[in-house]
């Protein structure tokens, strides 16, 4: 899908000067917010943004201040798994 946005030329110019690739920045802002809202998954992010590794996705999320919900139950589940592995 192609998406077209109408932005006044002077505003677009200022935004471009502030950070370069405006279409990419708009795409990243959109998918970061949709991920935050629970509408996209990490595999979706990988496909949309063209990332190859989980590290790229995690770096992207940190850069956009999208924090992954990590509960005490998640920690306990991981600790139990590590204990089962003898670690």
C-alpha positions, 0 to 999 in steps of 0.5 A: 500500500502506498500512503500519501500525506499532504504537508505544507511545503514550508513545514515539510522543508523544516521537517526534512532539514531537522532529520533527513528522510521524512518518508522513512521518519513518518513510516517509523513513527506510524509503526512505532505507535501501532506497535505500542497500541498492540496493533502490530507485532515484532514480525510485522515491524521486521517486514515493514521496516526491512529489519533482519535481526531482533537486535535491530527491532529492539534498537528501533523500539528503544529509539522510539521509546517503546518499552516492552511490558516485562512483568515479574511473572515473565522474570520468574518464568525465565528464571525457572527455564534457566534453572531447568537448563542448569544455569 
